[in-house]
Amino acid sequence: MRRVSLLVFFCALLSCESRKQEIIVLPETESTIDLSHIGKTKLSEYGFFVGELKTLTPAADVIPYTLNSALFSDYALKKRFVKIPQGRKAVYNADDVFDFLEGTILIKNFYYPADLNKPEENLRILETRLLINESGIWKALPYIWNDEQTEAYLNVAGKNLDVSWKHTDGQLRKISYSVPNMNQCKGCHLRGDKVKPIGPSARQLNCDYLFSEGKQNQLAYWQSRGLIDVPELGSIAKLVSYDDESVAVSERARAWLEINCAHCHRADGPAKNSGLYLLSSENDLSRLGVGKAPVAAGKGSGGLLYGIVPGKPDESILQYRIESVHPGVMMPELGRSITHEEGVALVRQWIKEMK
Amino acid sequence: MRSVVLLGAVLLLACSKDKPEPRVWQSIEQSLQTQLITIQDGDTLFLPEGNFMFTKSLAMEGKSNITIRGKGMDKTILSFKNQTEGAQGLLISNGKQITLEDFSIEDAKGDNLKVSEVVGITLKRIRSVWADGPKTENGAYALYPVLCKHVLIDECIAMGSSDAGIYVGQSDSVIIRNSKAYWNVAGIESENSRWVEIYGNEAYENTGGILIFDLPGLTQYGHTTKVYNNIVRENNHNNFAMKGNIVASIPPGTGVMILATHNLELTGNEIIDNKTVGTGIISYELVAALNEGEVEQETSIGGVQTVANNFRADTLYNPFPYGIYIHDNKYENSKWFPALSHDIGKLFFMKSFMNPPDIVYDGIADPNRPDHQICVQQGDEVIVINLDAANDFENLKKDARQFNCEGAKISLR
């Protein structure tokens, strides 16, 4: 009897464990909210591309461009275009993004090839993000492509898409790719209280591109097309490509931090409350994170004391957060679900070599 | 056979009471996020009664004159327990005159509610919690207005934050009133904010009850704070903040902590049974000094680890508290021992053996300011200590009379 009661006791104990409350989430019922006042509902309506939409063959007034150092977006590749209306030349700025006038549209297509080692074959386009300058105010609109790759539709609330590709190491990668919602677009593009483009600055555009007319410096090409007036090419600064191994590690790391972090971490960006500023022009080591205590990091500190501890990447909060994929820890907060291995290795090396 | 029946019966008994019904949640993620984007200035968004589960941050940006109203903090629950993306639960940014009222936010992976760069933000009857209680993995802030102007937090509840429950940072013209904060590391914290009133709140069973901090290297520095008619009771919870954050250095048992700020009136509060110190007034220099000792023993837990190394280079920042006036509060402490796990607690223990002080001033004064920057008028039974930390505690005084002066009262009306 004694044994039985003991048994009973243990069974009771066991049966009560794993009694954590279950969570059941009912699926969302489809609701239709009219979006026509926000923007065109189909990408094709803009007429950016000629022929089959998915070939992304630009119309005559749509100019392709590339950047020296691009934001990491879960290894998605990007094709960028700009449409500047006739007679509305962009205004040159030596340090910052050009002032594009009313009617300008920036077009950014995100896609994966089936095999990252064959970046031109078997493409799947996921989304196209537009930045449209309407009466001086930039509007950010995300369009999601259909499975047939015949059209992309305006979606303001964002969406997750299952994506897989063969990575550069030959391994199959699978992720849940997140198309941002319209507010998240602004989360990165906000400067002060205004939406602004991030990429197309003189420093970012100052490199060659293979146009249909041949290889040419992008700034020279824009000038020749009457899109902007630029000073003499030799006088224009250039942001390094963080992929360019011929360049010093510190310069590459700073370029990586600028394009991945500094859209928020700058004096007029949404993360200014952190006191951490990551533009590559920042010269104050403390503002760059060296010996800087976190302000409102919460568990984002990872139990570490400073943004950057020279020589010690594993004691640096910055390194911890760019490596993390925890939503409450990871940096940037948006736009990636996996770690940019090459990027974090670069920053790691930079901190390691820092004295 | 009989024993099997018995077994069955016992099992049933043992668990029938505890077995929780599965909680059923609805998803309104796409439609609510779409509404938050398409809502027109001046509109009110009504949240229905129910339990709603989200996998991503919800965000509203650039709107004016918007009210988001639930059916009550016990009736409309937004949970982010299944969150896989985004650093906040709900993010409101870059707007004007936004009111959120009568709903609950639970279990975000980062902050539950962040309000950034909004002029005119009212949070009324918002309950923001990590439902499983205090844990280091919880998000930092339950209610987090930052870089805002005209902030009103009224009748809210904050629980479970691994940093501060109600946290207002780098903001101006702030009222936090009639709210409850418990089981957070810091109950209520005002940081680098100006013209702040904190009154009629209950801060209990946190690590620290109410903190008024000024930290270096930020967009603005704080001053002018009135903390009155609050109940600050038994803030003796162990410190579960992630190391590296300034609140990780708060010793359990802290009632009110005043760090490096100026023009502050503390009056009419009940500051009771906070075992380490009722009210601490310290400079950033003390935090830095404790930190220097810490560097030699980096692995120690609960020390003061968080100092921006070059704070002295920040010429706009004043690390010394001044213009502090503490009067007519009720102090009681039935506890004998402060928290010995933390540097500051140890310090108080050694300097005020068996009789934790009601009020402690670190005694590190701004050399450029005259005396009487700290005024305490609390009667003789309140234990006030000047640590004289500036001179290695040589002149430590337990005499309240040295602080007997009438400071400036603060009127923000």
Boltz contact constraints between the chains, C-beta under 6 A:
constraints:
  - contact:
      token1: [A, 4]
      token2: [B, 3]
      max_distance: 6.0
  - contact:
      token1: [A, 8]
      token2: [B, 7]
      max_distance: 6.0
  - contact:
      token1: [A, 8]
      token2: [B, 10]
      max_distance: 6.0
  - contact:
      token1: [A, 12]
      token2: [B, 10]
      max_distance: 6.0
  - contact:
      token1: [A, 12]
      token2: [B, 11]
      max_distance: 6.0
  - contact:
      token1: [A, 12]
      token2: [B, 14]
      max_distance: 6.0
  - contact:
      token1: [A, 15]
      token2: [B, 11]
      max_distance: 6.0
  - contact:
      token1: [A, 15]
      token2: [B, 15]
      max_distance: 6.0
  - contact:
      token1: [A, 16]
      token2: [B, 14]
      max_distance: 6.0
  - contact:
      token1: [A, 16]
      token2: [B, 15]
      max_distance: 6.0
  - contact:
      token1: [A, 16]
      token2: [B, 18]
      max_distance: 6.0
  - contact:
      token1: [A, 19]
      token2: [B, 18]
      max_distance: 6.0
  - contact:
      token1: [A, 19]
      token2: [B, 19]
      max_distance: 6.0
  - contact:
      token1: [A, 21]
      token2: [B, 20]
      max_distance: 6.0
  - contact:
      token1: [A, 21]
      token2: [B, 23]
      max_distance: 6.0
  - contact:
      token1: [A, 22]
      token2: [B, 22]
      max_distance: 6.0
  - contact:
      token1: [A, 24]
      token2: [B, 22]
      max_distance: 6.0
  - contact:
      token1: [A, 24]
      token2: [B, 24]
      max_distance: 6.0
  - contact:
      token1: [A, 25]
      token2: [B, 25]
      max_distance: 6.0
  - contact:
      token1: [A, 25]
      token2: [B, 27]
      max_distance: 6.0
  - contact:
      token1: [A, 25]
      token2: [B, 53]
      max_distance: 6.0
  - contact:
      token1: [A, 26]
      token2: [B, 26]
      max_distance: 6.0
  - contact:
      token1: [A, 28]
      token2: [B, 27]
      max_distance: 6.0
  - contact:
      token1: [A, 28]
      token2: [B, 30]
      max_distance: 6.0
  - contact:
      token1: [A, 31]
      token2: [B, 31]
      max_distance: 6.0
  - contact:
      token1: [A, 33]
      token2: [B, 34]
      max_distance: 6.0
  - contact:
      token1: [A, 156]
      token2: [B, 34]
      max_distance: 6.0
  - contact:
      token1: [A, 156]
      token2: [B, 37]
      max_distance: 6.0
  - contact:
      token1: [A, 157]
      token2: [B, 30]
      max_distance: 6.0
  - contact:
      token1: [A, 157]
      token2: [B, 33]
      max_distance: 6.0
  - contact:
      token1: [A, 157]
      token2: [B, 34]
      max_distance: 6.0
  - contact:
      token1: [A, 178]
      token2: [B, 85]
      max_distance: 6.0
  - contact:
      token1: [A, 181]
      token2: [B, 33]
      max_distance: 6.0
  - contact:
      token1: [A, 182]
      token2: [B, 37]
      max_distance: 6.0
  - contact:
      token1: [A, 183]
      token2: [B, 37]
      max_distance: 6.0
  - contact:
      token1: [A, 183]
      token2: [B, 59]
      max_distance: 6.0
  - contact:
      token1: [A, 183]
      token2: [B, 61]
      max_distance: 6.0
  - contact:
      token1: [A, 186]
      token2: [B, 61]
      max_distance: 6.0
  - contact:
      token1: [A, 193]
      token2: [B, 94]
      max_distance: 6.0
  - contact:
      token1: [A, 272]
      token2: [B, 219]
      max_distance: 6.0
  - contact:
      token1: [A, 273]
      token2: [B, 146]
      max_distance: 6.0
  - contact:
      token1: [A, 273]
      token2: [B, 147]
      max_distance: 6.0
  - contact:
      token1: [A, 273]
      token2: [B, 170]
      max_distance: 6.0
  - contact:
      token1: [A, 275]
      token2: [B, 217]
      max_distance: 6.0
  - contact:
      token1: [A, 275]
      token2: [B, 218]
      max_distance: 6.0
  - contact:
      token1: [A, 286]
      token2: [B, 310]
      max_distance: 6.0
  - contact:
      token1: [A, 291]
      token2: [B, 309]
      max_distance: 6.0
  - contact:
      token1: [A, 292]
      token2: [B, 308]
      max_distance: 6.0
  - contact:
      token1: [A, 293]
      token2: [B, 306]
      max_distance: 6.0
  - contact:
      token1: [A, 293]
      token2: [B, 307]
      max_distance: 6.0
  - contact:
      token1: [A, 293]
      token2: [B, 308]
      max_distance: 6.0
  - contact:
      token1: [A, 294]
      token2: [B, 244]
      max_distance: 6.0
  - contact:
      token1: [A, 298]
      token2: [B, 140]
      max_distance: 6.0
  - contact:
      token1: [A, 298]
      token2: [B, 162]
      max_distance: 6.0
  - contact:
      token1: [A, 298]
      token2: [B, 163]
      max_distance: 6.0
  - contact:
      token1: [A, 299]
      token2: [B, 162]
      max_distance: 6.0
  - contact:
      token1: [A, 299]
      token2: [B, 242]
      max_distance: 6.0
  - contact:
      token1: [A, 301]
      token2: [B, 242]
      max_distance: 6.0
  - contact:
      token1: [A, 301]
      token2: [B, 244]
      max_distance: 6.0
  - contact:
      token1: [A, 301]
      token2: [B, 245]
      max_distance: 6.0
  - contact:
      token1: [A, 303]
      token2: [B, 242]
      max_distance: 6.0
  - contact:
      token1: [A, 303]
      token2: [B, 243]
      max_distance: 6.0
  - contact:
      token1: [A, 303]
      token2: [B, 244]
      max_distance: 6.0
  - contact:
      token1: [A, 304]
      token2: [B, 244]
      max_distance: 6.0
  - contact:
      token1: [A, 305]
      token2: [B, 244]
      max_distance: 6.0
  - contact:
      token1: [A, 305]
      token2: [B, 305]
      max_distance: 6.0
  - contact:
      token1: [A, 327]
      token2: [B, 83]
      max_distance: 6.0
  - contact:
      token1: [A, 327]
      token2: [B, 85]
      max_distance: 6.0
  - contact:
      token1: [A, 327]
      token2: [B, 86]
      max_distance: 6.0
  - contact:
      token1: [A, 327]
      token2: [B, 109]
      max_distance: 6.0
  - contact:
      token1: [A, 328]
      token2: [B, 87]
      max_distance: 6.0
  - contact:
      token1: [A, 328]
      token2: [B, 109]
      max_distance: 6.0
  - contact:
      token1: [A, 328]
      token2: [B, 110]
      max_distance: 6.0
  - contact:
      token1: [A, 328]
      token2: [B, 139]
      max_distance: 6.0
  - contact:
      token1: [A, 333]
      token2: [B, 87]
      max_distance: 6.0
